Amino acid sequence: MTFSIGKLIFSILLLSGFTVGLWFWNTQAKIEHIDAPLPESFPAQGFSHHSFELLLKRFVDKRGDIDYEAWKKTPNAHYELKQYLAAVAKFSPESTPDRFASEQDALAYWIYSYNALVIHSILENWPLKSVTDIKAPLEVIKGLGFFYKQQFIIGGKAYNLYNLEQQKMVHAKADPRLHFVLNCGSASCPPMRPELPVGVELEPFLQQAAIEFINDPDNVRIKDKGQALELSKIFSWYIDDFAAVSPLSLAARADKKLPTPSKERALISYIQQFTDTRLNEQIERASNQPLEYIEYDWSLNTSQGEDSPHTEREEISR
């Protein structure tokens, strides 16, 4: 019996070691070094997103989709993006903090760097139908090749897209509204916004992005005449971020007599901050119903060109 247990333990350890080794081999980083100079007239102080913003205004349509085909075919357009990423590779709030005057400037840097790297990766592997077409040798998790295996130099350090998002934004307790402006190159992602504000201008930018995303029925909607509330998968993936700063959670922390809300109830409380009157009333009536999450569309957020039926995003304000 002792011998059999010993063999079993040995087999488990051997299998565990093999599994861990296989995972590390499968996710072994492919570090990409951007071979380009800094953008022309890049400032000696501060950090300019101007060159990236100009590119977005050329290739992002009114709906927030991207014309990758045109971006790839236009002479020097991808090279100009690489020049911006050369600045990202050299400077960051960690490596050169004197270039970033405020926390808002730093957060803007991380958001725009992430979005620029997503676009660059798609252009480098063009043509694609989905970012999930960029695969690891064993694609055991959807997006493993795109979000984990690729690494890029940011401020002198190597990050994959997953770690960039988690370490520099999510785990840093950054404003969860950033999830409404991070663009992963997919149809269900928030729209790409061609404006790249920094400093005090970042706050209204994030606020408008949250209002538009949440009031879009593709992301928040009532199902079966109030029998369920359907939400974007983004709310499921980052429920902890949203719930932690919801009005209900903040109130419970301020007043110990109040009950601590469930994550789901706190999430609904967070969403209701940004809804218009009609949607808010619908959510309130369905708030005791189960939450359901909309299947994520990983197809590429490709612009349909001039003949696209897409219309400009509705400007919703409160």
Secondary structure, DSSP 8 states (H G I E B T S, - for coil): -HHHHHHHHHHHHHHHHHHHHHHHHHT--EEE-------TT--SSS---HHHHHHHHHHB-TTS-B-HHHHHHSTTHHHHHHHHHHHHHH--TTT-GGG--SHHHHHHHHHHHHHHHHHHHHHHT-S-SBGGGS--SS--STTIIIIIIEEEEETTEEE-HHHHHIIIIITTT--GGGGGT---SBTTS----S----GGGHHHHHHHHHHHHHTSTTTEEEETTTTEEEE-HHHHHTHHHHHHTSHHHHHHHH-TTS----HHHHHHHHHHTT--HHHHHHHHHHTTS-EEE-----BB-B---TT-----------
